[in-house]
Amino acid sequence: MTIANPEMNQRTNRNQGQEVEKKLTFDDNVIKKITGITAAEVNGIIGMTGNFINEITDRLTPDTDPTKGIDVEVGESQVGIKMNVTIEYGSNAQKICEEALRRVGTAIREMTGLELVSFEMNVDDVKTKEELADKKSKSRSNES
């Protein structure tokens, strides 16, 4: 779904006095990518997790998809986000959620002009540092 930013959906004057209508739109994937990249920077979030198909694709491809596990609903001036994450064992999920909400909301607003009005973060796994290190070493040995 592509949506127009109402701040950019306006008429502006050109130098010759003619009015030009301009419109700025964002694909859902853009909002998902901004969300994924921003959330990945939050301490305690180990990764985004998706459905079964996403997990199989991740095993077959070396690149990680920053949009994995993220769903968005985009309106004319607002956006709602749902995301599935894995957090580090022992981390405070409440603080992680608050920090992700703050950072993602700011990033969406600054980059698109859209307002974040709904944010859901589902923690579907926790991993210890040892589990994470094992997973990384296994993926490196599979790449060789």
CYANA upper distance limits for C-alpha pairs under 8 A (distance plus 0.5 A):
  1 MET  CA     27 ASP  CA      6.36
  1 MET  CA     28 ASP  CA      6.18
  1 MET  CA     74 VAL  CA      8.22
  2 THR  CA     25 THR  CA      6.49
  2 THR  CA     26 PHE  CA      5.77
  2 THR  CA     27 ASP  CA      4.88
  2 THR  CA     28 ASP  CA      6.80
  3 ILE  CA     25 THR  CA      5.47
  3 ILE  CA     26 PHE  CA      6.04
  3 ILE  CA     27 ASP  CA      7.31
  3 ILE  CA     74 VAL  CA      7.27
  3 ILE  CA     75 GLY  CA      7.16
  3 ILE  CA     76 GLU  CA      6.53
  4 ALA  CA      8 MET  CA      8.11
  4 ALA  CA      9 ASN  CA      7.43
  4 ALA  CA     23 LYS  CA      6.93
  4 ALA  CA     24 LEU  CA      5.90
  4 ALA  CA     25 THR  CA      4.60
  4 ALA  CA     26 PHE  CA      7.22
  4 ALA  CA     76 GLU  CA      6.35
  4 ALA  CA     77 SER  CA      8.27
  5 ASN  CA      9 ASN  CA      6.82
  5 ASN  CA     23 LYS  CA      7.62
  5 ASN  CA     24 LEU  CA      5.98
  5 ASN  CA     25 THR  CA      6.31
  5 ASN  CA     26 PHE  CA      8.27
  5 ASN  CA     76 GLU  CA      6.62
  5 ASN  CA     77 SER  CA      6.49
  5 ASN  CA    112 THR  CA      7.94
  5 ASN  CA    113 GLY  CA      7.44
  5 ASN  CA    114 LEU  CA      7.40
  6 PRO  CA     10 GLN  CA      7.89
  6 PRO  CA     23 LYS  CA      8.36
  6 PRO  CA     24 LEU  CA      8.45
  6 PRO  CA     76 GLU  CA      6.99
  6 PRO  CA     77 SER  CA      6.76
  7 GLU  CA    113 GLY  CA      7.87
  8 MET  CA     22 LYS  CA      6.77
  8 MET  CA     23 LYS  CA      5.70
  8 MET  CA     24 LEU  CA      5.88
  9 ASN  CA     21 GLU  CA      7.64
  9 ASN  CA     22 LYS  CA      6.07
  9 ASN  CA     23 LYS  CA      4.89
  9 ASN  CA     24 LEU  CA      7.10
 10 GLN  CA     21 GLU  CA      6.33
 10 GLN  CA     22 LYS  CA      6.38
 10 GLN  CA     23 LYS  CA      7.50
 11 ARG  CA     19 GLU  CA      6.56
 11 ARG  CA     20 VAL  CA      6.01
 11 ARG  CA     21 GLU  CA      4.97
 11 ARG  CA     22 LYS  CA      6.87
 12 THR  CA     19 GLU  CA      6.00
 12 THR  CA     20 VAL  CA      5.96
 12 THR  CA     21 GLU  CA      6.99
 12 THR  CA     22 LYS  CA      8.06
 13 ASN  CA     17 GLY  CA      6.36
 13 ASN  CA     18 GLN  CA      6.32
 13 ASN  CA     19 GLU  CA      5.15
 13 ASN  CA     20 VAL  CA      6.84
 14 ARG  CA     18 GLN  CA      5.83
 14 ARG  CA     19 GLU  CA      6.53
 14 ARG  CA     20 VAL  CA      7.31
 26 PHE  CA     30 VAL  CA      6.86
 26 PHE  CA     31 ILE  CA      7.84
 26 PHE  CA    112 THR  CA      8.35
 27 ASP  CA     31 ILE  CA      7.55
 28 ASP  CA     32 LYS  CA      6.77
 28 ASP  CA     72 VAL  CA      7.23
 28 ASP  CA     73 GLU  CA      8.31
 28 ASP  CA     74 VAL  CA      7.63
 29 ASN  CA     33 LYS  CA      6.49
 29 ASN  CA     67 THR  CA      7.66
 30 VAL  CA     34 ILE  CA      6.71
 31 ILE  CA     35 THR  CA      6.66
 31 ILE  CA     72 VAL  CA      7.82
 31 ILE  CA    108 ILE  CA      7.71
 32 LYS  CA     36 GLY  CA      6.55
 32 LYS  CA     66 PRO  CA      8.15
 32 LYS  CA     67 THR  CA      5.63
 32 LYS  CA     70 ILE  CA      6.61
 32 LYS  CA     71 ASP  CA      7.46
 32 LYS  CA     72 VAL  CA      7.20
 33 LYS  CA     37 ILE  CA      6.53
 33 LYS  CA     66 PRO  CA      6.17
 33 LYS  CA     67 THR  CA      5.63
 34 ILE  CA     38 THR  CA      6.52
 34 ILE  CA    104 VAL  CA      8.12
 34 ILE  CA    107 ALA  CA      7.60
 34 ILE  CA    108 ILE  CA      7.42
 35 THR  CA     39 ALA  CA      6.40
 35 THR  CA     67 THR  CA      8.12
 35 THR  CA     70 ILE  CA      8.35
 35 THR  CA    104 VAL  CA      6.21
 35 THR  CA    107 ALA  CA      8.35
 35 THR  CA    108 ILE  CA      8.06
 36 GLY  CA     40 ALA  CA      6.53
 36 GLY  CA     48 MET  CA      7.99
 36 GLY  CA     66 PRO  CA      5.27
 36 GLY  CA     67 THR  CA      6.00
 36 GLY  CA     68 LYS  CA      8.16
 36 GLY  CA     70 ILE  CA      7.82
 37 ILE  CA     41 GLU  CA      7.35
 37 ILE  CA     66 PRO  CA      6.46
 38 THR  CA     42 VAL  CA      7.79
 38 THR  CA    100 ALA  CA      8.24
 38 THR  CA    103 ARG  CA      7.17
 38 THR  CA    104 VAL  CA      6.46
 38 THR  CA    107 ALA  CA      7.80
 39 ALA  CA     45 ILE  CA      7.84
 39 ALA  CA    100 ALA  CA      6.06
 39 ALA  CA    103 ARG  CA      7.84
 39 ALA  CA    104 VAL  CA      7.11
 40 ALA  CA     45 ILE  CA      6.76
 40 ALA  CA     46 ILE  CA      7.75
 40 ALA  CA     47 GLY  CA      7.05
 40 ALA  CA     48 MET  CA      8.32
 41 GLU  CA     45 ILE  CA      8.23
 42 VAL  CA     96 ILE  CA      7.51
 42 VAL  CA     99 GLU  CA      7.33
 42 VAL  CA    100 ALA  CA      6.73
 43 ASN  CA     96 ILE  CA      7.64
 44 GLY  CA     87 ILE  CA      5.87
 44 GLY  CA     88 GLU  CA      5.72
 44 GLY  CA     91 SER  CA      6.50
 44 GLY  CA     92 ASN  CA      8.48
 44 GLY  CA     96 ILE  CA      6.94
 45 ILE  CA     85 VAL  CA      7.23
 45 ILE  CA     86 THR  CA      6.57
 45 ILE  CA     87 ILE  CA      5.01
 45 ILE  CA     88 GLU  CA      6.93
 45 ILE  CA     96 ILE  CA      7.76
 46 ILE  CA     85 VAL  CA      7.93
 46 ILE  CA     86 THR  CA      5.99
 46 ILE  CA     87 ILE  CA      5.62
 46 ILE  CA     88 GLU  CA      6.58
 47 GLY  CA     85 VAL  CA      6.22
 47 GLY  CA     86 THR  CA      5.82
 47 GLY  CA     87 ILE  CA      7.63
 48 MET  CA     66 PRO  CA      8.10
 48 MET  CA     68 LYS  CA      6.52
 48 MET  CA     69 GLY  CA      5.97
 48 MET  CA     70 ILE  CA      8.16
 48 MET  CA     83 MET  CA      7.87
 48 MET  CA     84 ASN  CA      6.24
 48 MET  CA     85 VAL  CA      4.84
 48 MET  CA     86 THR  CA      6.65
 49 THR  CA     54 ASN  CA      8.42
 49 THR  CA     55 GLU  CA      8.10
 49 THR  CA     68 LYS  CA      6.61
 49 THR  CA     69 GLY  CA      5.27
 49 THR  CA     84 ASN  CA      5.93
 49 THR  CA     85 VAL  CA      5.93
 49 THR  CA     86 THR  CA      7.18
 49 THR  CA    124 ASP  CA      8.27
 50 GLY  CA     54 ASN  CA      5.89
 50 GLY  CA     55 GLU  CA      6.97
 50 GLY  CA     68 LYS  CA      5.77
 50 GLY  CA     69 GLY  CA      4.38
 50 GLY  CA     70 ILE  CA      8.05
 50 GLY  CA     84 ASN  CA      7.28
 51 ASN  CA     55 GLU  CA      6.92
 51 ASN  CA     69 GLY  CA      7.54
 52 PHE  CA     56 ILE  CA      6.91
 53 ILE  CA     57 THR  CA      6.68
 54 ASN  CA     58 ASP  CA      6.63
 54 ASN  CA     68 LYS  CA      7.33
 55 GLU  CA     59 ARG  CA      6.99
 56 ILE  CA     60 LEU  CA      7.01
 57 THR  CA     61 THR  CA      6.63
 58 ASP  CA     62 PRO  CA      7.49
 58 ASP  CA     63 ASP  CA      7.87
 58 ASP  CA     64 THR  CA      7.03
 58 ASP  CA     65 ASP  CA      8.34
 62 PRO  CA    143 GLU  CA      8.47
 69 GLY  CA     83 MET  CA      5.98
 69 GLY  CA     84 ASN  CA      5.61
 69 GLY  CA     85 VAL  CA      7.80
 70 ILE  CA     81 ILE  CA      7.62
 70 ILE  CA     82 LYS  CA      6.28
 70 ILE  CA     83 MET  CA      4.87
 70 ILE  CA     84 ASN  CA      7.08
 71 ASP  CA     81 ILE  CA      6.39
 71 ASP  CA     82 LYS  CA      5.65
 71 ASP  CA     83 MET  CA      6.79
 72 VAL  CA     79 VAL  CA      7.40
 72 VAL  CA     80 GLY  CA      6.07
 72 VAL  CA     81 ILE  CA      5.08
 72 VAL  CA     82 LYS  CA      6.80
 73 GLU  CA     79 VAL  CA      6.11
 73 GLU  CA     80 GLY  CA      5.50
 73 GLU  CA     81 ILE  CA      7.03
 74 VAL  CA     78 GLN  CA      6.59
 74 VAL  CA     79 VAL  CA      4.95
 74 VAL  CA     80 GLY  CA      6.94
 75 GLY  CA     79 VAL  CA      6.44
 77 SER  CA    113 GLY  CA      8.18
 77 SER  CA    114 LEU  CA      5.59
 77 SER  CA    115 GLU  CA      6.82
 78 GLN  CA    114 LEU  CA      5.70
 78 GLN  CA    115 GLU  CA      5.16
 78 GLN  CA    116 LEU  CA      6.32
 78 GLN  CA    117 VAL  CA      6.80
 79 VAL  CA    114 LEU  CA      7.09
 79 VAL  CA    115 GLU  CA      6.60
 79 VAL  CA    116 LEU  CA      5.47
 79 VAL  CA    117 VAL  CA      6.53
 79 VAL  CA    118 SER  CA      7.43
 80 GLY  CA    116 LEU  CA      6.51
 80 GLY  CA    117 VAL  CA      6.26
 80 GLY  CA    118 SER  CA      4.86
 80 GLY  CA    119 PHE  CA      6.41
 81 ILE  CA    116 LEU  CA      8.29
 81 ILE  CA    118 SER  CA      6.54
 81 ILE  CA    119 PHE  CA      5.40
 81 ILE  CA    120 GLU  CA      6.72
 82 LYS  CA    119 PHE  CA      6.45
 82 LYS  CA    120 GLU  CA      5.11
 82 LYS  CA    121 MET  CA      6.41
 82 LYS  CA    122 ASN  CA      8.18
 83 MET  CA    120 GLU  CA      6.77
 83 MET  CA    121 MET  CA      5.47
 83 MET  CA    122 ASN  CA      6.61
 84 ASN  CA    121 MET  CA      6.41
 84 ASN  CA    122 ASN  CA      5.25
 84 ASN  CA    123 VAL  CA      6.37
 84 ASN  CA    124 ASP  CA      6.84
 85 VAL  CA    121 MET  CA      7.57
 85 VAL  CA    122 ASN  CA      6.72
 85 VAL  CA    123 VAL  CA      5.54
 85 VAL  CA    124 ASP  CA      6.60
 85 VAL  CA    125 ASP  CA      7.57
 86 THR  CA    123 VAL  CA      6.30
 86 THR  CA    124 ASP  CA      6.49
 86 THR  CA    125 ASP  CA      5.20
 86 THR  CA    126 VAL  CA      5.90
 86 THR  CA    127 LYS  CA      7.63
 87 ILE  CA     91 SER  CA      7.54
 87 ILE  CA     93 ALA  CA      8.10
 87 ILE  CA    123 VAL  CA      7.44
 87 ILE  CA    125 ASP  CA      7.07
 87 ILE  CA    126 VAL  CA      5.42
 87 ILE  CA    127 LYS  CA      6.97
 88 GLU  CA    126 VAL  CA      5.98
 88 GLU  CA    127 LYS  CA      5.63
 88 GLU  CA    128 THR  CA      6.34
 88 GLU  CA    129 LYS  CA      7.63
 89 TYR  CA    126 VAL  CA      5.66
 89 TYR  CA    127 LYS  CA      5.64
 89 TYR  CA    128 THR  CA      5.48
 89 TYR  CA    129 LYS  CA      8.21
 91 SER  CA     96 ILE  CA      8.28
 92 ASN  CA     96 ILE  CA      6.80
 93 ALA  CA     97 CYS  CA      6.56
 93 ALA  CA    123 VAL  CA      8.46
 94 GLN  CA     98 GLU  CA      6.72
 95 LYS  CA     99 GLU  CA      6.59
 96 ILE  CA    100 ALA  CA      6.55
 97 CYS  CA    101 LEU  CA      6.52
 97 CYS  CA    121 MET  CA      7.17
 98 GLU  CA    102 ARG  CA      6.67
 99 GLU  CA    103 ARG  CA      6.61
100 ALA  CA    104 VAL  CA      6.30
101 LEU  CA    105 GLY  CA      6.33
101 LEU  CA    119 PHE  CA      7.27
102 ARG  CA    106 THR  CA      6.70
103 ARG  CA    107 ALA  CA      6.62
104 VAL  CA    108 ILE  CA      6.53
105 GLY  CA    109 ARG  CA      6.63
105 GLY  CA    115 GLU  CA      7.71
105 GLY  CA    116 LEU  CA      5.98
106 THR  CA    110 GLU  CA      6.48
107 ALA  CA    111 MET  CA      6.41
108 ILE  CA    112 THR  CA      6.16
108 ILE  CA    113 GLY  CA      7.39
108 ILE  CA    114 LEU  CA      6.79
108 ILE  CA    115 GLU  CA      7.62
108 ILE  CA    116 LEU  CA      7.66
109 ARG  CA    113 GLY  CA      5.00
109 ARG  CA    114 LEU  CA      5.62
109 ARG  CA    115 GLU  CA      6.17
109 ARG  CA    116 LEU  CA      7.89
127 LYS  CA    131 GLU  CA      6.37
127 LYS  CA    132 LEU  CA      6.97
128 THR  CA    132 LEU  CA      6.84
129 LYS  CA    133 ALA  CA      6.60
130 GLU  CA    134 ASP  CA      6.61
131 GLU  CA    135 LYS  CA      6.70
132 LEU  CA    136 LYS  CA      6.76
133 ALA  CA    137 SER  CA      6.66
134 ASP  CA    138 LYS  CA      6.59
135 LYS  CA    139 SER  CA      6.68
136 LYS  CA    140 ARG  CA      6.71
137 SER  CA    141 SER  CA      6.73
138 LYS  CA    142 ASN  CA      6.68
139 SER  CA    143 GLU  CA      6.80
140 ARG  CA    144 SER  CA      7.14
